[in-house]
């Protein structure tokens, strides 16, 4: 008997369950939420990392667990509403776990061809 054919093996050290796309600095989508502006460094269906570009008032803060909803506008003109929980925020970078309004997988794949 021959050995069964083995398919590709995933890297066990990669804990991500969704495909993630990273954007070159000049092609990053815009992100806007109440009082917050920035550019998306990378995203998946359920996560987004935003590099904050707008000036923030000194008292502005987001604690882990806070809820944020906003809009991502991709370079091809597509926009999508997102909502999720703050994982990290340090006034320069915002990391969200999208759990209510996620990014459709088709929009993420479409970004590779734009």
N, C-alpha and C positions, 0 to 999 in steps of 0.2 A: 504494500500500500504506500502511496505517496503522501508526503506531508500536505496538510491543507494550505491553501494559498493565504498568505497573510496580507492584510491591507496596511495602509500607512498607519504608523503609530504616532499618537500625539505626544508632545513633550510633557511629561508629568509635572514639570516645574511650572508650566503655564496654567494658572488657575482661572483664566478668563474663559467664559462660556460663549462669548460673542465676538464676531470679527470686529477688529478695531482699525480705523483708518487714521493715519497721522498726516497732517497737512504741512506743506512747506510754508515758511513764514509769510511769504507774499501772497499765498493762496488761501489763507485761513478764512473760514466763514465768520460773519459777524454774529455776536451774541448780545442780546439786550434783555434786561429784566428791570423791574422797577428800581431805579437808582444805581444800576450797574451796567457797564458796557465793557465789551472785550472781544477777543477773537478766539475761536475754537482751535486749540492745538491738536486735539485728537478726540474721537468720539466712537461710540459703538451704539447698538440699539438701546442699551440701558445705562450708558455712562457718557459723561462729557467733561473735558478739562478745558477751562477757559482761562486765558491770560488776560487779566484785567488791564484795560487801557485808559478808561476814563478816570477823571479825578473823583475821589470819594471824600465825603465829609469826614472829619476827624472822628465823629461819633459812630460812623457806619460800621457795623460788625455783623457777621453771620456765624452763629455757633453750629457745631456739628449737630445734625438732627433737624435743623431749621428747614422749612419748606421754601423752595424757590420755583417760580414759573417764569418762563421767558420765551424768546423767539430766536431761532437760529436761521440766518439768511445765508444760503450757500452762494458761491460765486456764479452759478448758472441762473440765479434768480429765484430758485425754489426756496421756500421758507417752511419751517415746521415749528409748531409749538411744543415745548417740552416742560415737564414738571418733575421735580424730584427732591431728594433729601441731600442736604449739604454733608459731604464727607470731610472736606478740608477747605479752609479759607484763610489766606494770610495777607489779604489786601492786594496781592499781585496775582494770585492764582486761586481759582475756584474749581473744586471738583464736586460734581453732582452724581448721585446714583439716581437715574431716571426710573421711577416706579409707577407714576400715574400716566404721564404723557411721554411715550418713548419715541425714538427715531425709527421710522419704518426701515426695515432691512433693505428694501429696494432703493431708498434714497441714499443709503450708505454705499451700496454697490454702484449706483449711478455716478457718484462722485469720482470714482476711478476713471471714468470715461470722459469727464468734462474737461 
